[in-house]
Amino acid sequence: MTIEAKVISILNHTLSIDPETESLTLDSELLGVIPEFDSMAVVSVITALEEELGVLIDDDELDAEVFATVASLVEFVENKKS
């Protein structure tokens, strides 16, 4: 599974999005657009990314730009993995 697919899967699970009825794409906006994407969801997404993708994310690395879109989050994770 690609990093993009894994990130989307984590977002779907964390935000309780049913991929059958709604689909996230790289262009999908997150923070401030999806009501379920609140501070608790951010923490859950970070934890899942760390556990499932083996990355360590420091608090000082995070800002609103990381969570602006699915693409920005994927890019952040890809940079952490390399």
Secondary structure, DSSP 8 states (H G I E B T S, - for coil): --HHHHHHHHHHHHTT--TTT----TT-B-TTTSTT-SHHHHHHHHHHHHHHH-----GGG--TTTTSBHHHHHHHHHHHH-
